[in-house]
């Protein structure tokens, strides 16, 4: 009998094949995405219009003895973050339990009520009321956060997740930018500034609610969930849920670190503009614009660079760029001559300042490359029934890391560090933290190597990648042409692959280390080492039992003449053992093309033996290679010779 949760998951996670390879911008023309996108865009813009207008009001227009201007930004920021700590655990449960569309509409109704109260606060210049609304808007964002990231994997195909997340991330930062610019301009309008802000906040809330009405139904993923109203115990339980998948949990930590990193820069922009760059408030706004545009561009680039799959190989690339340009920002901004405070015109006329802006733009661009694949990975790898609760736990971690960044940055300033030195410290710390994360989760580094190899050493064309299952156990069967066949298969698959590989390949420098990191399964001939032979098949069965992808090269060795060799019986042994346990893994035939003759193939003749890796850059960079993926073969129909014929047919495809 199908449970309601299973039915919901089935109904909403079915592949949207017609749109699976559409450009990410095409999503804006589809009902499953566009209303949601504009709803979250309006919400983010309203958040920031309200907060920034209030900050400007208490900084420049009101004289409050109990909240001096220097403390205003800190107090408003702390009040906004507080609900994330208090209510994220509850909001995650509500999102899993109820229809996400109903949750979105409830949150937007709440936003209208809050903005009506805030409008009265602006008109009467009542700072206490507006501080209360800051807390309530933080609650609004706390409730919306899990919905925002749990909704996407329920309505998008897995191959659309990276593009969808990139669009949302880009939209969020553009909305933040527009909201802050609008808030600063409107509140400064003489005589009617406060009224103008009040009207704008209410109108944006109404627009968001109107667009939310068009979001299609998204059934609950865990309607039988019993709500635990204790935020402490529920937060701890959510973190334990996340820890069940170590890649997901460490990705949560990785995202939280990104928020730590970003918060350091965003919080220091006003002081950096004034004290280091000697610019006015408009220069500080320019830095925010540059930073926001960089994040948006990086987020949008993710789909193009990832071949429309969840490509976590971009995460190390992002981390490297974040550190490089944060460190260069220190060198670009130190020793600038002290001059009179300048506006944007004077600022941009100085060549030294263009390097500063380039560093900020590239730093934030790489932050976009870092964060989007991580969010997509969490969405893809989390169990649908408690995905929102894991995202809620992530929001709590994000809030804690952002608070930690404020404390550490304050301590460094108190210890006499300059702002450029804080940027240097943050860039170096990012390199250390990133290296630690990538060593804990080798999958990130492996995917990075595979991504670099398939982009910069070869021009890697993939056909039929939609046949690679996005979930469940499967056996991938491929011809064996070179020492890097496994690396290229990694680059083609959105999921990790466990390989059965000849034990001798583990002795090859660098490649052997990579395959150990990938937890490849060494196999030796049965006559040579019977125990290792049986252990390899036992491990292979364990991979399928866990519902993961297993790859085997049935020829048993790398070809020495470029032709497809006879298939051995290992694949039948695996399939038969799986079927004996009630597992029916489909077998996916694959063919690597044009690799024979490359540096990693055994094309060179040395001492009568065919050897590989004898002539560096044998075919130069960007030589064209390919992978053709065929339709799945049911395990009940698998035979070595018929599989060989299918792979042979793909070689000529």
Buried (B, 14 or more C-beta within 10 A) or exposed (E): EEEEBEEBBEEBBEBBEEBBBBEBEEBEEBEBBBBBBBBBBBBBBBBBBBBBBBBBBBBEEBEEEEBEEEBBBEBBBBBBBBBBBBBBBBBBBBBBBBBBBBBBBBBBEBBBEBBBBBBBBBEEEBBEBBBBBBBBBBBBBBBBBBBBBBBBBBBBBBBBBBBBBBBBBBBBBBBBBBBBBBBBBBBBEEEEBBBBBBBBBBEBBBBBBBBBEEBEEBBBBBBEBEEBEEBEEBBEBBBEBBBEBEBBBBBBBBBBBBBBBBBBBBBBBBEBBBEBBBBBBBBBBBBBBBBBBBBBBBBBBBBEBBBBBBBBBBBBBBBBBBBBBBBBBBEBBBEBEEEEEBEEEBBBEBEEBEBBBBBBBBBBBBBBBBBBBBBBBBBBBBBBBBBBBBBBBBBBBBBBBBBBBBEBBEEBBEEEBBBBBBBBBBBBBBBEBBBEBBEEBBBBBBBBBBBBBBBEBBBBBBBBBBBBBBEBBBBBBBBBBBBBBBBBBBBBBBBBBBBBBBBEBBEBEEBBEBBEBBBBBBBBBEEEBEEBBEBBBEBBBEBBBEEBBBBBBBBBBBBBEEEBBEBBEBBBBBBEBBBEEEBBBBBBBBBBBBBBBBBBBBBBEEEEEBEBBEEEEBBEEEBEBBBBBBEBBEBEEBEBEEBBBBBBEBBEE
